[in-house]
Amino acid sequence: MWVETENNIYGVAKNPWNEEKTAGGSSGGDAGMVASRCVPFGIGSDLGGSIRIPCDFCGVYGFKITNARSSIMNQKIGHPSGVN
């Protein structure tokens, strides 16, 4: 697993404290935006550290709730357009 955030349209999300370093992981762009105070918070899912790793790299708080804390009833799994 790579801990980098790269997008074909926007490029690489860089760490807001040191542009030579990565913002880390799949939510790195969001963690960088929170650290830069461009947005107050970000929302995402975290199975393998997708929130926690970028937050650690960017110096912000990432919160992963426990399974019993949130219900998965009525949640859709898959692509928003319905294409799997």
N, C-alpha and C positions, 0 to 999 in steps of 0.2 A: 504494500500500500504506500503510495506516495503522499507526502504531506505538503503538497503544493496546490495552489489554486490557479488554474489556467483556463482561459476561455478563448475560443477561436475568434470571437467578435471583439471582446474587450481587452484581451491580452492577459498578462499575469497580474494578479493582485499582490501588491507588495506590502510588506510590513510598514505600518505608519511611523514606527520609531526608528527603523533602519531599512532603507530601501534596498540594501544589498541582501536582505533576508526575506524569506517568504512569510506570508500571512498564515500559511499552514492549512492544509485540509480542504474539504469540500465547502465549508462555510467560511473560508478565509477572507473573502471579500466582505462579508457581513461583519465579521469580527474586526476587520480593519476600519470599516465605517463607524462602528460603535466606538472603537478606540480613538478615532479622529473626531468624535463628537458630531458626525454628520447625521446620525440617527440616534434616538435614545436607546433602542434595543432591537434585537433581531429574534426571529422565531424560526426554528428548524427542528429536525429530528436527529437523534443521536443513537446509533447502534454501536458503531465502532470508534467513537470519538470524534464524530463529524462536527460537533459543537465544542467539545472540551479542548481538543488539540489547538484549533485556531485561537480560541480564547486565551489559552496559555501562551501561545506565541505572541499575541498582541497585548497581553497584560490586562484583559478584561475578565469579568466573571461569566462563566458558562454554567448553566444549571440543567442537569439531567434529572427529570423526575423518575420516581420508581414506577414500576408497572402498575401497582395498585392505586397510584395517585391519580391516574387519568384513565378514562374509559375509552376503549377503542370501538365501542358500539357505534354504528352508523358512519364509520369512517370508510372512505373508498380507498382501495389499494390499487395502484397502477397509475398510468399516465392520465392527467386531467382531461384529455380529449377523448378518453375511452379506448385509445389504441394501446395494446399491451405488447 
